[in-house]
Amino acid sequence: MVPRLTNRWFSQESEAGILSDGELLTSMTEANQLEQQITQLFETLRQPVYQYLMAVFGNAEEAEDLTQDAFLQLYKTVKGGQVIRNIRFWIFRVAHNLAVNHRKHNQFIAPLDANSWEIIENLLPDTKLNPEQNVLLREKYERLYRGLKRLSMQERQALFLRAEGFRYREIGEIMSVATPTVGEFLRRGIKKLSEQNGD
Amino acid sequence: MIRDWFKKSKIEDAHPSEEALLKHVDGELSSKEGAYVRSHLETCWSCRRSLEKIEETISTFVEFRQQIQIPLTQEPPKDWSDFDRKLNNLATLTPAVAGSWWSRSGERFGRFFQNFSHLSMSGRSETAIGAVAALLIAVLIWQLIVVKPISASELLNKSVQFQADQISELAEAVIYQKLRVRRNNLSEINWEVWRDAAHSRFRQSVTSGVNAAFDQELLNILQLNGFDPQQPLSPTTFMNWRKYLVQKNDLIEKARADDGGELIVLHTTNTLANAPGQISEATLKLRSNDFHPVEQVLQIKSADGIETYEFTELDYRVLSLTAFAPDFFSEPAQPQIASIAQPAIPKPEEANPNVLVANSNVAEKPVAAPFTPASADLEIEVFSLLNKAKADLGEQITVSREADGRLSVQGLVDTAKRKNEILDALTPVRNNPAVRIGIKTVGEAVAEQTSTPKPAGTAEIVESQSTVTAAESELLSYFKSEDAAHRFGGQMIGRSNRAMSRAYALKRLVGQFKSDELAKLSPDSRAKLLALIRSHASAIREECEGLQNELRPVFGSVNAGASETPDVEDVTSLPRAVDALVTLASTNDTVIRSAFTLSASGPGFTAIKTSQFWQSLKTAESLAVKLQTIR
């Protein structure tokens, strides 16, 4: 029996990030400190944004540039006097749209190369499991990895945004689709992963 | 789907759908639906099993993400190194917020007057009133001296920026605007416009008060004055009209809208307006909280005096293109204002005859010459020239198309010598009005920073926990000396770096153009583009070959062939092939870096010995060969 997850999929680190955003937001009106605050926000949030772009768009240099661009956009917007209530959501939405616009041809490149499971496997951390458990764990991950590769672009985006802790409504706004469609993307995504995942 | 299931579930004890179970896990069901699912799960083993499967899958996905995906993508290629520089550049370019001083000073005045009236009514002594008066004078002086008033250009720039930011929040934005246009308070039309910003498409409709003569006259007025009929009420349009005026007066004041909201009103008078049809005065009203234009009044010279056109915004939305039917922009709505096709590029000599008047008494920047938007051919020419100066290989030079159709070449280089080299290389296009060149040295960029200097950056001391690389043991057993081993590692990283920078140069080059642009290139441009591609591809092939030849003796021969790669039949297949090549180069680079850079875990596994790495290296080489032979 797998322990029941909370209704948020994100990790403790991400949760800490959200709290930190809220605190920063309250003091973001003083222009003379704005650069420092944007830098602080950048340091707090750049990694999840970059990882999301890498997971769904797959190019490291582009992901890095687009992550930076999203924060520069944040700077311009806040400096222009606009109030942003949910910075984390705003940043993901802008980064997502920048990436979509950037990739004119919208073609998906698997960030983890098609033939590179064996390379990835060797990067797995050592566990304290016995050899048999270790093999089972690796097989489980490999099945999931192959399941991930079967996802459509939108299913993939919805899953990784959900894993970042966004609600269906927020995911819909980020991806410019209706909320019920997000439910359908996630259902199909989970189904594809679970079909590969032991069935 | 959920709703259907929920209705059904009320009639018979139906099992929740997979989507309902997932939403239950995610806390996305309504309270009624959630209560039903919870109650059903208490009694249904089968659904509990389904729920468990969903949770297992989520759990594995989350573990996979944390164990594999996140560690693999931990460090971006440039390690965020240029963010501070970009932010600093932006800080110097972005004017300080205008709204805040206004609202803050307004609040101060409000509080001040409250206190003043309170004192007067309570009959305090004359001394108190005197003190208050002195304070009033002090505040006025503070307002006039300390607070910097906003200029018309700043106001319009801010408004343009706000709209651009709002539009950029959506992937493919469509700007919808509904306007009421009223002439001399006598006749009016309701006019709706939709503008697809990403694809330069436009649709319009006149929904009431259709009047062919009025429509045509309105269109004539707009076009004569260089107003874009696709954006009749917008800060960009107003700004374009204003910048071509040789002699003008601006007045900015505050006002209240009918709904009580604060407005900033810009009046611009064209003091040289004398021909019928010319705008003699234009007024733009902007909301003070977001600088959005809500009303515009144009006063037009006519044979009988002045005619007034009043544009009032009734609705404004930024919508996603996905919300529209695919043929929305191809089927024109009826009725519409005739002959609005493409945005008119303002022509000063036609739009404002005053431009030709020499004795201008208004200090204005020179008016840019009219130009034809940069073509794909011109873009290739620019890339080709940059390539000659080797300035297209990851140096901080960007080539992009601006909203007005110009090609912008911007860059930051280390030395004046390098700047001159690049400018020399760009000589053939430097006088082309469709090309805007801005190459600065780091020193110039720093000197331009007029704002309060930021505290100096803190030096970061990076301490590595180890001084050995993952491939240390193989290198030492082959080279027998640490120095030689590290030198070799450096050479391999250098080769991989060069291959990466060529791959990214290719990507930037090809990424500039849409497929249809590539297909329509002139023979000369096509030849130049292909020559550039061949040059990059050839360099990548050489680096891949070099890596294989030099790694093989150290790590042993691994039997692996190249995987299948995308076909490169013509220029339209380039983007796909180049993307694949970038991915391969990036994968190879990750492996090489992990082998030859200092590792916290010390010597250990290196993927260089795997067949997958060799396969990836050979695949990159074979794809580079394909690109090298493109015709």
HADDOCK unambig.tbl for C-alpha pairs under 7 A between the chains (distance, minus, plus):
assign (segid A and resid 2 and name CA) (segid B and resid 56 and name CA) 5.97 0.50 0.50
assign (segid A and resid 4 and name CA) (segid B and resid 55 and name CA) 6.98 0.50 0.50
assign (segid A and resid 7 and name CA) (segid B and resid 25 and name CA) 5.86 0.50 0.50
assign (segid A and resid 7 and name CA) (segid B and resid 26 and name CA) 4.40 0.50 0.50
assign (segid A and resid 7 and name CA) (segid B and resid 27 and name CA) 5.62 0.50 0.50
assign (segid A and resid 8 and name CA) (segid B and resid 26 and name CA) 6.76 0.50 0.50
assign (segid A and resid 51 and name CA) (segid B and resid 70 and name CA) 6.53 0.50 0.50
assign (segid A and resid 51 and name CA) (segid B and resid 73 and name CA) 6.27 0.50 0.50
assign (segid A and resid 59 and name CA) (segid B and resid 583 and name CA) 6.92 0.50 0.50
assign (segid A and resid 60 and name CA) (segid B and resid 76 and name CA) 6.07 0.50 0.50
assign (segid A and resid 60 and name CA) (segid B and resid 77 and name CA) 6.51 0.50 0.50
assign (segid A and resid 61 and name CA) (segid B and resid 76 and name CA) 6.94 0.50 0.50
assign (segid A and resid 61 and name CA) (segid B and resid 77 and name CA) 6.04 0.50 0.50
assign (segid A and resid 64 and name CA) (segid B and resid 76 and name CA) 6.03 0.50 0.50
assign (segid A and resid 68 and name CA) (segid B and resid 83 and name CA) 6.31 0.50 0.50
assign (segid A and resid 72 and name CA) (segid B and resid 87 and name CA) 6.41 0.50 0.50
assign (segid A and resid 77 and name CA) (segid B and resid 165 and name CA) 6.97 0.50 0.50
assign (segid A and resid 79 and name CA) (segid B and resid 96 and name CA) 6.88 0.50 0.50
assign (segid A and resid 79 and name CA) (segid B and resid 97 and name CA) 5.73 0.50 0.50
assign (segid A and resid 80 and name CA) (segid B and resid 97 and name CA) 5.20 0.50 0.50
assign (segid A and resid 81 and name CA) (segid B and resid 97 and name CA) 5.97 0.50 0.50
assign (segid A and resid 81 and name CA) (segid B and resid 99 and name CA) 6.41 0.50 0.50
assign (segid A and resid 81 and name CA) (segid B and resid 100 and name CA) 6.88 0.50 0.50
assign (segid A and resid 82 and name CA) (segid B and resid 290 and name CA) 6.89 0.50 0.50
assign (segid A and resid 94 and name CA) (segid B and resid 169 and name CA) 5.42 0.50 0.50
assign (segid A and resid 97 and name CA) (segid B and resid 169 and name CA) 6.58 0.50 0.50
assign (segid A and resid 97 and name CA) (segid B and resid 170 and name CA) 6.05 0.50 0.50
assign (segid A and resid 97 and name CA) (segid B and resid 171 and name CA) 4.69 0.50 0.50
assign (segid A and resid 100 and name CA) (segid B and resid 171 and name CA) 6.35 0.50 0.50
assign (segid A and resid 101 and name CA) (segid B and resid 171 and name CA) 5.95 0.50 0.50
assign (segid A and resid 115 and name CA) (segid B and resid 612 and name CA) 6.70 0.50 0.50
assign (segid A and resid 116 and name CA) (segid B and resid 612 and name CA) 6.26 0.50 0.50
assign (segid A and resid 119 and name CA) (segid B and resid 607 and name CA) 6.17 0.50 0.50
assign (segid A and resid 124 and name CA) (segid B and resid 68 and name CA) 6.69 0.50 0.50
assign (segid A and resid 141 and name CA) (segid B and resid 64 and name CA) 6.32 0.50 0.50
assign (segid A and resid 176 and name CA) (segid B and resid 320 and name CA) 6.82 0.50 0.50
assign (segid A and resid 183 and name CA) (segid B and resid 19 and name CA) 6.63 0.50 0.50
assign (segid A and resid 184 and name CA) (segid B and resid 19 and name CA) 6.94 0.50 0.50
assign (segid A and resid 187 and name CA) (segid B and resid 18 and name CA) 6.95 0.50 0.50
assign (segid A and resid 187 and name CA) (segid B and resid 19 and name CA) 5.58 0.50 0.50
assign (segid A and resid 187 and name CA) (segid B and resid 22 and name CA) 6.90 0.50 0.50
assign (segid A and resid 190 and name CA) (segid B and resid 57 and name CA) 6.79 0.50 0.50
assign (segid A and resid 193 and name CA) (segid B and resid 57 and name CA) 6.73 0.50 0.50
assign (segid A and resid 194 and name CA) (segid B and resid 57 and name CA) 5.65 0.50 0.50
